[in-house]
Amino acid sequence: FIAGMFVKYGREYAELCELIGKPDEAKRALAEVDQMYNAVLDAGWDGEWFVRAYDAYGKKIGSKECKEGQIFIEPQGFCSLAGIGVKEGLAKKALDSVKEKLDTKYGVMILQPAYTEYHLELGEVSSYPPGYKENAGIFCHNNPWVSIAETVIGRGDRAFEVYQKTCPAYTEEISEIHRTEPYVYAQMIAGADAKFHGEAKNSWLTGTAAWTFVNISQYILGVYPTHKGLSIDPCTPKNFGDFSLVRKFREGTYYIEVKNPSNVEKGVKSLNVDGKEINGCVIPYEKGKTEYHVVVTMG
């Protein structure tokens, strides 16, 4: 999934280079991104999902060729959210495989099948009991990557479903199973192979809250800061309905109403800012302006 990060953040780096007047560096960066993108499709696609890695001996990790540990969550989530394989239809295949092979009612597991014996070439991941920690536990930190990836391909129902499974607001009713504070994320939740499936471990010890904030605010609700202005492009469940929110961005306060008369999961039909229609999804930034009134119609 480091390759996915390279593609996503390489593109952002190139955009920054353009903004500060370094077009040659931007061009060089994008060439490297394209090379990595193609390398992932060439050596990192396993037929139904993305490979996790290659070991020191050149053997695949996270492949159908493996006896155990055939599919991992990280490359499916991050490669897809980076846009790798979206136009080729591979991201959808990878995320469908996540739902089929990794999903549980308590969240998405990190890998399957769980390792049942120690692998010297893999080390720690195979040292834990099946269903715990890196060995097929449900790591809350990378569940938002899958949710974000689902918004990238426009599946709001599935994105929100993944979000809900680990969100503390939705786990209070299963506190007797979860067994940690019902108001905070845990590092992991015991996976399907564990004796106590659904039991959380190591509350507070996680970066989940930060990634979830990015997921719910920037991808599901779709309010995404860009260098040129605030972008509004929600991806919500079909029955989510209309909603409103307030977002402070630079020196401005944005009062945003989102209407969804057709109950679509993704797509902006119109964007109105202070009574004026705007093309696209980005509200142009106006220096010194302190208040924006925005109406977005999905469709």
TIKOLZA-197408 format. One record per atom (N, C-alpha, C, CB): residue in one letter; x, y, z. Coordinates in steps of 0.1 Angstrom, whole numbers, padded with zeros to 4 digits, always signed. Glycine has a CB too. Layout:
aXYZ/...
END
This chain:
f+0008-0012+0000/f+0000+0000+0000/f+0009+0013+0000/f-0009+0000+0012/i+0022+0011+0002/i+0031+0023+0001/i+0030+0028-0013/i+0045+0019+0005/a+0029+0019-0023/a+0027+0023-0037/a+0015+0032-0039/a+0027+0011-0046/g+0004+0029-0032/g-0008+0037-0032/g-0005+0051-0026/g-0019+0030-0025/m+0002+0051-0015/m+0006+0064-0009/m+0014+0073-0019/m+0013+0062+0004/f+0024+0066-0026/f+0032+0072-0035/f+0024+0079-0046/f+0042+0062-0041/v+0014+0072-0051/v+0006+0078-0062/v-0003+0089-0057/v-0003+0067-0068/k-0009+0087-0045/k-0018+0098-0040/k-0010+0111-0037/k-0026+0093-0028/y+0000+0109-0029/y+0007+0121-0024/y+0017+0126-0034/y+0015+0117-0011/g+0021+0118-0044/g+0029+0122-0055/g+0022+0132-0063/g+0034+0111-0063/r+0009+0129-0066/r+0000+0138-0073/r-0002+0152-0066/r-0013+0132-0076/e-0003+0151-0052/e-0005+0163-0045/e+0008+0171-0045/e-0009+0159-0030/y+0019+0164-0044/y+0032+0171-0045/y+0033+0179-0058/y+0044+0162-0043/a+0029+0172-0069/a+0030+0178-0082/a+0021+0191-0083/a+0026+0168-0093/e+0010+0190-0077/e+0000+0201-0077/e+0007+0213-0070/e-0013+0197-0071/l+0013+0210-0058/l+0020+0221-0051/l+0031+0227-0059/l+0026+0215-0038/c+0038+0219-0066/c+0049+0224-0075/c+0044+0233-0085/c+0057+0212-0081/e+0033+0230-0091/e+0026+0239-0101/e+0023+0252-0095/e+0014+0232-0107/l+0017+0252-0083/l+0013+0264-0076/l+0024+0273-0072/l+0005+0260-0064/i+0036+0268-0069/i+0047+0276-0065/i+0056+0279-0077/i+0055+0270-0054/g+0052+0276-0089/g+0060+0279-0101/g+0071+0270-0104/g+0065+0293-0099/k+0069+0257-0102/k+0080+0248-0105/k+0074+0237-0115/k+0086+0241-0093/p+0070+0241-0127/p+0064+0231-0136/p+0072+0219-0140/p+0059+0238-0148/d+0085+0221-0141/d+0094+0210-0144/d+0095+0200-0134/d+0109+0216-0147/e+0095+0204-0121/e+0095+0194-0110/e+0081+0187-0109/e+0098+0202-0097/a+0070+0194-0112/a+0057+0188-0113/a+0057+0178-0123/a+0046+0199-0115/k+0062+0181-0135/k+0062+0171-0146/k+0071+0159-0143/k+0068+0178-0159/r+0082+0161-0136/r+0090+0150-0132/r+0083+0141-0122/r+0104+0155-0126/a+0076+0147-0112/a+0069+0140-0102/a+0058+0131-0108/a+0064+0149-0091/l+0051+0137-0117/l+0039+0130-0123/l+0044+0118-0132/l+0031+0140-0132/a+0056+0120-0138/a+0062+0109-0145/a+0065+0097-0136/a+0075+0113-0153/e+0070+0100-0124/e+0073+0090-0114/e+0060+0083-0109/e+0081+0095-0102/v+0050+0091-0107/v+0037+0086-0103/v+0031+0077-0114/v+0027+0098-0101/d+0032+0081-0126/d+0027+0072-0137/d+0034+0059-0137/d+0028+0079-0151/q+0047+0059-0135/q+0055+0047-0135/q+0051+0038-0123/q+0070+0051-0134/m+0049+0044-0112/m+0044+0036-0100/m+0030+0030-0103/m+0044+0044-0088/y+0021+0038-0108/y+0008+0034-0111/y+0008+0021-0120/y+0000+0045-0118/n+0016+0022-0130/n+0017+0011-0140/n+0024-0001-0133/n+0025+0015-0152/a+0033+0001-0124/a+0040-0010-0117/a+0030-0018-0109/a+0052-0005-0109/v+0021-0010-0102/v+0011-0016-0094/v+0002-0025-0102/v+0003-0006-0086/l-0003-0020-0113/l-0011-0028-0122/l-0004-0040-0128/l-0017-0019-0133/d+0009-0039-0130/d+0017-0049-0136/d+0021-0060-0126/d+0029-0044-0143/a+0026-0056-0115/a+0032-0065-0105/a+0023-0066-0092/a+0046-0062-0102/g+0014-0057-0090/g+0007-0057-0078/g-0008-0061-0079/g+0007-0043-0072/w-0012-0066-0090/w-0026-0070-0092/w-0027-0085-0092/w-0033-0064-0104/d-0035-0091-0084/d-0035-0106-0083/d-0047-0112-0089/d-0035-0109-0068/g-0055-0105-0097/g-0067-0110-0104/g-0080-0106-0098/g-0066-0125-0103/e-0081-0105-0085/e-0093-0100-0078/e-0090-0090-0068/e-0101-0112-0072/w-0078-0088-0064/w-0074-0078-0054/w-0059-0075-0056/w-0077-0083-0040/f-0055-0064-0049/f-0041-0060-0049/f-0032-0068-0040/f-0040-0045-0046/v-0020-0072-0044/v-0011-0079-0036/v-0006-0070-0024/v+0002-0084-0044/r-0003-0076-0013/r+0002-0068-0001/r+0017-0064-0003/r+0000-0076+0012/a+0025-0073-0007/a+0039-0070-0008/a+0046-0082-0015/a+0046-0067+0006/y+0060-0081-0016/y+0068-0092-0020/y+0078-0094-0008/y+0076-0090-0034/d+0081-0106-0004/d+0091-0108+0006/d+0105-0107+0001/d+0088-0122+0013/a+0115-0110+0010/a+0129-0108+0006/a+0133-0119-0004/a+0138-0110+0019/y+0125-0129-0006/y+0128-0139-0016/y+0121-0137-0029/y+0125-0153-0010/g+0114-0126-0030/g+0106-0123-0042/g+0093-0130-0043/g+0115-0127-0053/k+0088-0136-0032/k+0075-0143-0032/k+0064-0133-0028/k+0075-0155-0023/k+0052-0135-0033/k+0041-0126-0030/k+0036-0128-0016/k+0030-0129-0040/i+0032-0117-0010/i+0024-0118+0002/i+0011-0111+0000/i+0032-0110+0014/g+0000-0118+0004/g-0013-0113+0001/g-0018-0117-0013/g-0014-0098+0003/s-0016-0129-0017/s-0020-0134-0030/s-0027-0147-0029/s-0007-0136-0039/k-0035-0150-0039/k-0043-0163-0039/k-0033-0175-0040/k-0052-0163-0051/e-0020-0172-0044/e-0010-0182-0044/e-0006-0187-0030/e+0002-0177-0052/c-0009-0178-0020/c-0005-0181-0006/c-0015-0191+0000/c-0003-0168+0002/k-0010-0199+0009/k-0019-0208+0017/k-0027-0200+0027/k-0011-0219+0024/e-0020-0191+0034/e-0027-0182+0044/e-0023-0168+0041/e-0023-0186+0058/g-0030-0159+0046/g-0027-0145+0043/g-0029-0142+0028/g-0014-0141+0048/q-0040-0145+0023/q-0042-0143+0008/q-0046-0129+0004/q-0052-0153+0003/i-0053-0122+0013/i-0058-0109+0010/i-0056-0100+0022/i-0072-0109+0005/f-0051-0088+0020/f-0049-0078+0031/f-0057-0066+0028/f-0034-0075+0032/i-0061-0059+0039/i-0070-0047+0038/i-0062-0035+0032/i-0075-0044+0051/e-0049-0034+0036/e-0042-0021+0033/e-0042-0018+0018/e-0029-0022+0039/p-0037-0027+0010/p-0036-0023-0004/p-0049-0021-0011/p-0028-0033-0012/q-0060-0028-0007/q-0073-0026-0013/q-0078-0012-0010/q-0083-0037-0008/g-0076-0008+0003/g-0081+0005+0007/g-0073+0016+0001/g-0081+0006+0022/f-0060+0016+0003/f-0052+0027-0001/f-0050+0028-0016/f-0039+0027+0007/c-0047+0017-0022/c-0046+0018-0037/c-0058+0023-0043/c-0042+0004-0043/s-0070+0019-0039/s-0083+0023-0044/s-0085+0038-0041/s-0094+0014-0039/l-0083+0042-0029/l-0086+0056-0026/l-0076+0066-0033/l-0085+0059-0011/a-0064+0060-0037/a-0055+0068-0045/a-0059+0069-0059/a-0041+0062-0044/g-0069+0061-0063/g-0074+0061-0077/g-0068+0050-0086/g-0071+0074-0083/i-0059+0042-0080/i-0053+0031-0088/i-0063+0021-0092/i-0041+0025-0080/g-0065+0018-0104/g-0074+0008-0109/g-0088+0012-0110/g-0073-0004-0101/v-0091+0025-0107/v-0105+0029-0108/v-0110+0029-0122/v-0107+0044-0102/k-0103+0035-0131/k-0108+0036-0145/k-0108+0022-0152/k-0100+0046-0153/e-0099+0013-0147/e-0098+0000-0152/e-0108-0010-0146/e-0084-0006-0150/g-0116-0006-0136/g-0125-0014-0129/g-0119-0023-0119/g-0132-0023-0140/l-0106-0022-0116/l-0099-0031-0107/l-0102-0026-0092/l-0085-0031-0109/a-0104-0014-0090/a-0106-0009-0076/a-0120-0015-0071/a-0107+0007-0076/k-0130-0015-0080/k-0143-0021-0076/k-0141-0036-0073/k-0153-0019-0088/k-0133-0043-0081/k-0131-0057-0079/k-0124-0059-0065/k-0122-0063-0090/a-0114-0051-0062/a-0107-0052-0050/a-0116-0049-0038/a-0095-0042-0049/l-0125-0039-0039/l-0134-0036-0028/l-0145-0046-0026/l-0140-0022-0030/d-0149-0052-0037/d-0159-0063-0037/d-0152-0075-0030/d-0163-0067-0051/s-0139-0077-0032/s-0132-0088-0025/s-0131-0086-0010/s-0118-0090-0031/v-0129-0073-0007/v-0129-0069+0007/v-0142-0073+0014/v-0126-0054+0009/k-0153-0070+0008/k-0166-0073+0014/k-0168-0088+0015/k-0177-0066+0006/e-0164-0095+0005/e-0166-0109+0004/e-0157-0117+0014/e-0164-0115-0010/k-0144-0113+0015/k-0135-0121+0023/k-0130-0115+0036/k-0123-0123+0014/l-0131-0102+0038/l-0126-0095+0050/l-0137-0089+0059/l-0116-0085+0046/d-0148-0087+0054/d-0159-0080+0062/d-0165-0089+0073/d-0169-0075+0053/t-0168-0082+0084/t-0176-0089+0095/t-0185-0079+0100/t-0166-0094+0106/k-0194-0083+0109/k-0204-0073+0115/k-0198-0063+0124/k-0215-0081+0122/y-0185-0066+0128/y-0178-0057+0137/y-0167-0048+0130/y-0172-0064+0148/g-0166-0050+0117/g-0156-0043+0110/g-0148-0051+0100/g-0146-0036+0119/v-0139-0045+0093/v-0132-0052+0082/v-0118-0057+0088/v-0129-0043+0070/m-0116-0070+0086/m-0104-0076+0092/m-0092-0073+0083/m-0105-0092+0092/i-0080-0074+0089/i-0068-0069+0083/i-0063-0079+0072/i-0057-0067+0093/l-0066-0092+0074/l-0062-0102+0064/l-0070-0115+0066/l-0047-0105+0066/q-0070-0123+0056/q-0076-0136+0056/q-0069-0145+0046/q-0091-0135+0053/p-0069-0158+0048/p-0071-0165+0060/p-0060-0162+0071/p-0072-0180+0058/a-0064-0163+0083/a-0054-0160+0094/a-0042-0170+0094/a-0061-0161+0108/y-0031-0166+0098/y-0019-0174+0099/y-0021-0184+0111/y-0006-0166+0100/t-0018-0196+0108/t-0020-0206+0119/t-0006-0212+0123/t-0029-0218+0115/e+0004-0208+0117/e+0018-0212+0121/e+0027-0200+0118/e+0022-0225+0113/y+0039-0201+0125/y+0048-0190+0124/y+0056-0191+0111/y+0058-0190+0136/h+0057-0179+0104/h+0065-0178+0092/h+0077-0169+0094/h+0056-0172+0080/l+0089-0175+0094/l+0101-0168+0096/l+0103-0156+0087/l+0113-0177+0095/e+0099-0157+0075/e+0101-0146+0065/e+0091-0135+0067/e+0099-0152+0051/l+0080-0137+0075/l+0070-0127+0078/l+0071-0121+0092/l+0056-0133+0076/g+0076-0129+0101/g+0078-0124+0115/g+0066-0122+0123/g+0086-0112+0114/e+0065-0110+0128/e+0055-0106+0139/e+0040-0109+0134/e+0056-0092+0142/v+0037-0106+0122/v+0023-0108+0118/v+0018-0122+0120/v+0021-0104+0103/s+0027-0132+0119/s+0023-0146+0121/s+0025-0151+0135/s+0030-0155+0111/s+0029-0142+0144/s+0032-0147+0158/s+0020-0145+0167/s+0043-0138+0163/y+0010-0138+0163/y-0002-0136+0171/y-0012-0147+0169/y-0009-0122+0168/p-0020-0150+0179/p-0031-0160+0177/p-0040-0155+0166/p-0039-0162+0190/p-0046-0164+0158/p-0055-0161+0148/p-0067-0152+0153/p-0061-0173+0141/g-0069-0141+0146/g-0080-0132+0149/g-0076-0120+0158/g-0090-0139+0156/y-0063-0120+0162/y-0058-0109+0170/y-0047-0101+0164/y-0054-0114+0184/k-0047-0088+0167/k-0037-0079+0162/k-0035-0080+0147/k-0023-0081+0169/e-0023-0080+0142/e-0020-0080+0128/e-0024-0093+0121/e-0006-0077+0125/n-0027-0104+0129/n-0030-0117+0124/n-0046-0118+0123/n-0024-0128+0132/a-0051-0110+0114/a-0066-0111+0111/a-0075-0105+0121/a-0070-0126+0109/g-0069-0096+0129/g-0078-0087+0137/g-0084-0077+0129/g-0070-0081+0149/i-0093-0069+0135/i-0100-0058+0128/i-0093-0045+0133/i-0115-0057+0132/f-0083-0040+0125/f-0076-0028+0129/f-0085-0016+0125/f-0062-0028+0122/c-0089-0009+0135/c-0098+0003+0133/c-0091+0013+0124/c-0103+0009+0146/h-0078+0015+0125/h-0071+0025+0118/h-0073+0025+0103/h-0056+0024+0122/n-0073+0013+0097/n-0073+0012+0083/n-0087+0009+0077/n-0064+0002+0078/n-0097+0008+0086/n-0111+0007+0081/n-0116+0019+0074/n-0121+0004+0093/p-0112+0031+0079/p-0116+0043+0071/p-0110+0044+0057/p-0111+0056+0078/w-0099+0037+0054/w-0093+0037+0041/w-0103+0030+0031/w-0080+0030+0040/v-0109+0019+0036/v-0119+0012+0028/v-0131+0021+0025/v-0123-0001+0035/s-0136+0028+0036/s-0148+0036+0035/s-0145+0048+0025/s-0151+0042+0048/i-0133+0054+0026/i-0129+0064+0016/i-0128+0059+0002/i-0115+0071+0020/a-0122+0047+0001/a-0121+0041-0013/a-0135+0039-0019/a-0114+0028-0012/e-0145+0035-0011/e-0158+0033-0016/e-0164+0046-0021/e-0167+0027-0005/t-0161+0057-0014/t-0166+0070-0019/t-0160+0074-0033/t-0164+0081-0009/v-0147+0070-0034/v-0140+0073-0047/v-0147+0066-0059/v-0125+0068-0046/i-0153+0054-0057/i-0160+0048-0068/i-0175+0050-0067/i-0157+0032-0068/g-0179+0059-0057/g-0193+0063-0057/g-0203+0055-0050/g-0197+0065-0071/r-0198+0046-0041/r-0207+0037-0034/r-0210+0043-0019/r-0202+0023-0033/g-0219+0052-0018/g-0222+0058-0005/g-0228+0049+0005/g-0231+0070-0007/d-0236+0040+0001/d-0242+0030+0010/d-0231+0022+0017/d-0252+0021+0003/r-0222+0017+0009/r-0212+0008+0014/r-0202+0016+0023/r-0204+0001+0003/a-0199+0029+0018/a-0189+0037+0026/a-0195+0040+0040/a-0187+0050+0018/f-0207+0043+0041/f-0213+0046+0054/f-0215+0033+0062/f-0227+0052+0052/e-0217+0022+0056/e-0218+0009+0063/e-0205+0006+0070/e-0222-0002+0054/v-0194+0008+0063/v-0180+0005+0068/v-0178+0015+0080/v-0170+0006+0057/y-0181+0027+0078/y-0179+0038+0088/y-0186+0034+0101/y-0184+0051+0083/q-0199+0030+0100/q-0207+0027+0112/q-0202+0015+0120/q-0221+0024+0107/k-0195+0006+0114/k-0192-0007+0121/k-0182-0005+0132/k-0186-0017+0111/t-0173+0005+0131/t-0163+0007+0142/t-0166+0021+0149/t-0149+0007+0136/c-0175+0029+0145/c-0178+0042+0151/c-0184+0040+0165/c-0187+0050+0142/p-0178+0046+0175/p-0183+0045+0189/p-0197+0048+0190/p-0175+0053+0198/a-0202+0057+0183/a-0217+0061+0184/a-0226+0050+0180/a-0220+0073+0175/y-0221+0040+0172/y-0229+0029+0168/y-0226+0016+0175/y-0228+0027+0153/t-0216+0016+0184/t-0212+0003+0191/t-0216+0003+0205/t-0197+0002+0190/e-0223+0013+0210/e-0227+0013+0224/e-0237+0002+0227/e-0233+0027+0228/e-0245-0002+0218/e-0255-0012+0220/e-0248-0026+0222/e-0265-0012+0209/i-0236-0027+0218/i-0229-0040+0219/i-0217-0039+0229/i-0224-0045+0205/s-0219-0030+0239/s-0208-0028+0249/s-0204-0041+0256/s-0213-0017+0259/e-0214-0050+0258/e-0210-0062+0265/e-0201-0071+0257/e-0223-0070+0269/i-0201-0069+0244/i-0192-0076+0235/i-0179-0068+0233/i-0199-0079+0221/h-0181-0055+0230/h-0170-0047+0227/h-0160-0045+0239/h-0175-0033+0223/r-0166-0043+0251/r-0159-0043+0264/r-0148-0033+0265/r-0153-0057+0266/t-0148-0022+0258/t-0140-0010+0261/t-0149+0002+0262/t-0128-0009+0250/e-0143+0014+0265/e-0151+0026+0266/e-0159+0028+0253/e-0142+0038+0269/p-0172+0031+0255/p-0181+0032+0243/p-0180+0045+0236/p-0195+0029+0247/y-0170+0054+0240/y-0169+0067+0234/y-0156+0070+0228/y-0172+0077+0245/v-0148+0059+0226/v-0135+0061+0220/v-0132+0049+0211/v-0124+0063+0231/y-0123+0051+0201/y-0119+0041+0192/y-0108+0032+0199/y-0113+0046+0179/a-0108+0019+0195/a-0098+0010+0200/a-0088+0007+0189/a-0105-0004+0205/q-0076+0003+0192/q-0067-0001+0182/q-0072-0012+0173/q-0053-0005+0188/m-0077-0022+0180/m-0082-0034+0172/m-0094-0040+0179/m-0071-0044+0171/i-0101-0048+0171/i-0113-0056+0175/i-0110-0070+0171/i-0127-0050+0170/a-0113-0080+0180/a-0110-0094+0176/a-0117-0098+0164/a-0114-0103+0188/g-0110-0104+0155/g-0116-0108+0142/g-0124-0121+0143/g-0105-0110+0132/a-0128-0126+0131/a-0137-0137+0131/a-0131-0150+0135/a-0142-0139+0117/d-0117-0151+0135/d-0110-0163+0139/d-0108-0164+0154/d-0097-0165+0132/a-0110-0153+0161/a-0107-0152+0175/a-0118-0158+0184/a-0106-0137+0179/k-0114-0162+0196/k-0124-0168+0205/k-0135-0159+0209/k-0117-0173+0217/f-0131-0146+0211/f-0141-0136+0215/f-0142-0125+0204/f-0137-0129+0228/h-0148-0130+0193/h-0150-0121+0181/h-0158-0109+0185/h-0157-0129+0169/g-0153-0097+0181/g-0160-0084+0185/g-0155-0077+0197/g-0174-0087+0186/e-0146-0084+0205/e-0141-0078+0217/e-0129-0068+0213/e-0136-0088+0227/a-0130-0056+0218/a-0120-0046+0214/a-0108-0046+0223/a-0126-0032+0215/k-0097-0042+0218/k-0084-0042+0226/k-0077-0028+0224/k-0075-0053+0222/n-0070-0024+0234/n-0061-0012+0234/n-0069+0001+0229/n-0050-0015+0224/s-0079+0004+0237/s-0086+0017+0235/s-0076+0029+0236/s-0098+0018+0244/w-0079+0039+0228/w-0072+0051+0227/w-0059+0050+0219/w-0068+0056+0241/l-0053+0038+0218/l-0040+0036+0212/l-0042+0034+0197/l-0033+0024+0218/t-0046+0045+0190/t-0049+0044+0176/t-0049+0057+0169/t-0062+0036+0174/g-0047+0057+0156/g-0049+0069+0148/g-0062+0070+0141/g-0038+0071+0138/t-0072+0061+0145/t-0085+0060+0139/t-0093+0073+0138/t-0093+0049+0145/a-0093+0080+0149/a-0101+0092+0150/a-0098+0102+0139/a-0100+0099+0164/a-0085+0104+0137/a-0080+0114+0127/a-0085+0109+0113/a-0065+0115+0127/w-0082+0096+0110/w-0086+0091+0097/w-0101+0091+0095/w-0081+0077+0095/t-0109+0089+0106/t-0123+0089+0105/t-0128+0103+0103/t-0129+0083+0118/f-0122+0113+0109/f-0126+0127+0107/f-0124+0130+0092/f-0118+0136+0116/v-0113+0126+0086/v-0111+0129+0072/v-0121+0122+0064/v-0096+0124+0068/n-0124+0109+0067/n-0134+0101+0060/n-0148+0108+0060/n-0135+0087+0066/i-0153+0111+0072/i-0167+0115+0073/i-0168+0130+0068/i-0172+0114+0087/s-0158+0138+0070/s-0160+0152+0067/s-0156+0155+0052/s-0151+0161+0075/q-0145+0149+0047/q-0140+0152+0034/q-0145+0143+0023/q-0125+0152+0034/y-0149+0130+0027/y-0153+0121+0016/y-0168+0117+0017/y-0144+0108+0017/i-0173+0114+0028/i-0187+0111+0029/i-0196+0124+0028/i-0191+0103+0042/l-0193+0133+0036/l-0200+0146+0035/l-0194+0155+0024/l-0199+0154+0048/g-0182+0152+0020/g-0176+0157+0008/g-0171+0171+0008/g-0186+0156-0003/v-0168+0176+0020/v-0163+0190+0021/v-0147+0189+0022/v-0168+0197+0033/y-0141+0192+0010/y-0127+0189+0009/y-0119+0202+0006/y-0125+0178-0003/p-0109+0205+0014/p-0101+0217+0011/p-0092+0215+0000/p-0094+0222+0024/t-0091+0224-0010/t-0082+0224-0020/t-0074+0238-0020/t-0088+0222-0034/h-0064+0239-0028/h-0056+0251-0029/h-0064+0262-0035/h-0043+0249-0036/k-0073+0259-0044/k-0081+0269-0052/k-0094+0273-0045/k-0084+0264-0065/g-0098+0265-0035/g-0110+0268-0028/g-0116+0255-0022/g-0120+0274-0037/l-0128+0256-0015/l-0134+0245-0009/l-0142+0237-0019/l-0143+0250+0003/s-0140+0224-0019/s-0147+0215-0028/s-0158+0208-0021/s-0137+0205-0035/i-0170+0207-0027/i-0181+0201-0021/i-0186+0190-0031/i-0193+0211-0019/d-0184+0177-0027/d-0187+0166-0035/d-0191+0154-0027/d-0175+0162-0045/p-0203+0154-0021/p-0206+0143-0011/p-0208+0130-0018/p-0219+0147-0004/c-0206+0119-0009/c-0209+0106-0013/c-0216+0099-0001/c-0196+0097-0018/t-0229+0099-0001/t-0237+0095+0010/t-0247+0083+0007/t-0246+0107+0015/p-0252+0077+0017/p-0262+0066+0014/p-0274+0072+0006/p-0267+0059+0027/k-0281+0063-0001/k-0292+0068-0009/k-0303+0074-0001/k-0298+0056-0017/n-0305+0069+0011/n-0316+0074+0020/n-0311+0084+0030/n-0323+0062+0027/f-0299+0090+0028/f-0293+0099+0038/f-0301+0112+0039/f-0279+0102+0034/g-0307+0116+0028/g-0315+0128+0028/g-0307+0141+0027/g-0324+0129+0040/d-0314+0152+0028/d-0307+0165+0028/d-0299+0167+0041/d-0317+0177+0025/f-0289+0176+0041/f-0282+0179+0053/f-0276+0193+0051/f-0271+0169+0056/s-0272+0199+0063/s-0265+0212+0063/s-0254+0211+0072/s-0275+0223+0066/l-0244+0220+0070/l-0232+0220+0078/l-0225+0234+0077/l-0222+0209+0075/v-0217+0237+0087/v-0209+0249+0087/v-0194+0245+0087/v-0213+0258+0099/r-0187+0251+0078/r-0173+0248+0077/r-0165+0261+0076/r-0170+0240+0064/k-0155+0262+0085/k-0146+0274+0085/k-0134+0270+0077/k-0142+0278+0099/f-0130+0278+0067/f-0119+0276+0058/f-0112+0289+0055/f-0124+0269+0044/r-0099+0289+0058/r-0092+0301+0058/r-0099+0312+0066/r-0090+0306+0043/e-0101+0324+0060/e-0108+0334+0069/e-0123+0334+0067/e-0103+0348+0065/g-0128+0325+0059/g-0143+0324+0056/g-0150+0314+0064/g-0145+0322+0042/t-0163+0316+0066/t-0172+0307+0072/t-0182+0303+0061/t-0180+0312+0085/y-0184+0290+0059/y-0192+0285+0048/y-0205+0278+0054/y-0185+0275+0039/y-0216+0284+0050/y-0229+0278+0055/y-0234+0270+0043/y-0239+0289+0059/i-0234+0257+0044/i-0236+0248+0033/i-0249+0240+0035/i-0224+0238+0031/e-0257+0240+0025/e-0269+0231+0024/e-0268+0222+0013/e-0282+0240+0023/v-0270+0209+0015/v-0269+0199+0005/v-0283+0193+0003/v-0258+0188+0009/k-0288+0193-0009/k-0301+0187-0012/k-0299+0175-0022/k-0310+0198-0019/n-0307+0165-0019/n-0305+0153-0027/n-0319+0148-0031/n-0297+0142-0019/p-0326+0155-0040/p-0340+0151-0044/p-0341+0138-0051/p-0346+0162-0052/s-0330+0134-0057/s-0331+0121-0065/s-0325+0109-0057/s-0323+0122-0078/n-0321+0112-0044/n-0315+0101-0036/n-0304+0094-0042/n-0326+0092-0032/v-0295+0101-0049/v-0283+0095-0055/v-0272+0094-0044/v-0278+0103-0067/e-0262+0085-0047/e-0251+0083-0037/e-0240+0093-0040/e-0246+0069-0038/k-0238+0097-0052/k-0227+0106-0055/k-0231+0114-0068/k-0214+0099-0057/g-0226+0126-0069/g-0228+0134-0081/g-0233+0148-0077/g-0237+0127-0091/v-0227+0159-0082/v-0232+0172-0080/v-0239+0177-0093/v-0221+0181-0075/k-0251+0180-0092/k-0259+0185-0103/k-0257+0200-0104/k-0274+0182-0102/s-0257+0207-0093/s-0255+0222-0093/s-0249+0227-0081/s-0268+0229-0096/l-0241+0238-0082/l-0235+0244-0070/l-0238+0259-0071/l-0219+0242-0070/n-0245+0264-0060/n-0249+0278-0060/n-0242+0285-0048/n-0264+0280-0059/v-0235+0296-0051/v-0227+0303-0040/v-0232+0317-0040/v-0212+0302-0043/d-0238+0321-0029/d-0244+0335-0027/d-0253+0339-0039/d-0232+0345-0026/g-0261+0329-0044/g-0271+0332-0054/g-0265+0331-0068/g-0276+0346-0053/k-0252+0327-0070/k-0247+0325-0083/k-0243+0311-0086/k-0234+0334-0084/e-0246+0306-0098/e-0243+0293-0102/e-0228+0292-0104/e-0251+0288-0114/i-0221+0281-0099/i-0207+0279-0101/i-0205+0266-0109/i-0200+0278-0088/n-0197+0266-0119/n-0194+0253-0126/n-0184+0244-0118/n-0187+0256-0140/g-0187+0231-0118/g-0179+0222-0110/g-0182+0221-0096/g-0164+0226-0112/c-0173+0216-0088/c-0175+0214-0073/c-0167+0223-0064/c-0172+0200-0070/v-0159+0231-0070/v-0150+0239-0061/v-0155+0254-0060/v-0135+0239-0067/i-0156+0258-0048/i-0160+0272-0045/i-0148+0281-0046/i-0167+0274-0031/p-0147+0290-0056/p-0135+0298-0057/p-0132+0306-0045/p-0136+0307-0069/y-0120+0306-0040/y-0115+0313-0029/y-0115+0328-0032/y-0102+0308-0023/e-0120+0336-0023/e-0120+0351-0025/e-0113+0357-0012/e-0134+0357-0027/k-0101+0362-0014/k-0094+0367-0003/k-0101+0378+0004/k-0080+0373-0008/g-0102+0377+0018/g-0109+0387+0026/g-0123+0385+0028/g-0107+0400+0020/k-0129+0376+0020/k-0144+0373+0022/k-0146+0364+0034/k-0149+0366+0009/t-0155+0368+0042/t-0157+0361+0055/t-0169+0352+0056/t-0158+0371+0066/e-0178+0353+0046/e-0190+0345+0047/e-0195+0340+0033/e-0201+0353+0054/y-0198+0327+0032/y-0203+0321+0020/y-0216+0314+0023/y-0192+0312+0013/h-0226+0315+0014/h-0238+0308+0016/h-0239+0298+0004/h-0251+0317+0017/v-0239+0286+0006/v-0237+0276-0004/v-0249+0266-0005/v-0224+0268-0003/v-0255+0264-0017/v-0265+0253-0019/v-0260+0244-0029/v-0279+0260-0023/v-0259+0231-0025/v-0254+0220-0034/v-0266+0211-0037/v-0242+0212-0028/t-0269+0208-0050/t-0279+0199-0053/t-0272+0187-0060/t-0289+0205-0063/m-0274+0175-0053/m-0269+0163-0059/m-0278+0157-0070/m-0267+0152-0048/g-0272+0150-0079/g-0281+0144-0089/g-0272+0138-0100/g-0290+0155-0095/
END
